Amino acid sequence: MTETSSVTRPLDSGIAVADWPRSPVLWLMGVSQEGLPSGEEFTSFVRRVQPRLQRGLVATYGPDVGRQATVDALSWAWEHWDQIRSVENQTGYLYRVGQSASRRYVPKPLPPELLGELEQRFPDVEPRLVPALARLSTQQRTVVVLVHGFGWSQADVAGLLELNPSTVREHLSRALSRLRDQLEVANAHEYR
């Protein structure tokens, strides 16, 4: 019979990853498990890919949908190990898988009481910033949050989103311009 393990290792970002043993359920169903990674191999893969993948998906879809899309993308990677192993930009590929998975989840608007709580918890953050970010296109919002929220380089964002660096630069420039207009803030680089 197939060996299993009940050990769970929590990752720094909050997703617990089991040792990913060969599945007894698949064995009972008679599904071939050839090509599946060892538990150690997949755990190492998840530790390497998951933090950047989750940050990208959370920046794009918010914390709830972003985390669930990360889990779905990593589950897909497990099931399609032979395919993902040969992909050059594994994180970028899984980001696209996560994008597809996120379509299943309907994002809900923030309740007014939560917006009030956010204002109390983060008094230094402009209260109009969250609604202004929500009005940006998905690509623009993702680029702004990754570059200015998480401190990623534009080249790293381009790699994750599988975009040309000049496209990321353009999304960032247009997004910042729109945010300045919406928040009625002058460009910090303009001298008056």
Secondary structure, 3 states (H helix, E strand, C coil): CCCCCCCEEECCCCCEEECCCCCHHHHHHCCCCCCCCCHHHHHHHHHHHHHHHHHHHHHHHCHHHHHHHHHHHHHHHHHCHHHHHCCCCHHHHHHHHHHHHHCCCCCCCCCHHHHHHHHHHCCCCCCCHHHHHHCCCHHHHHHHHHHHHCCCCHHHHHHHHCCCHHHHHHHHHHHHHHHHHHHCCCCCCCCC
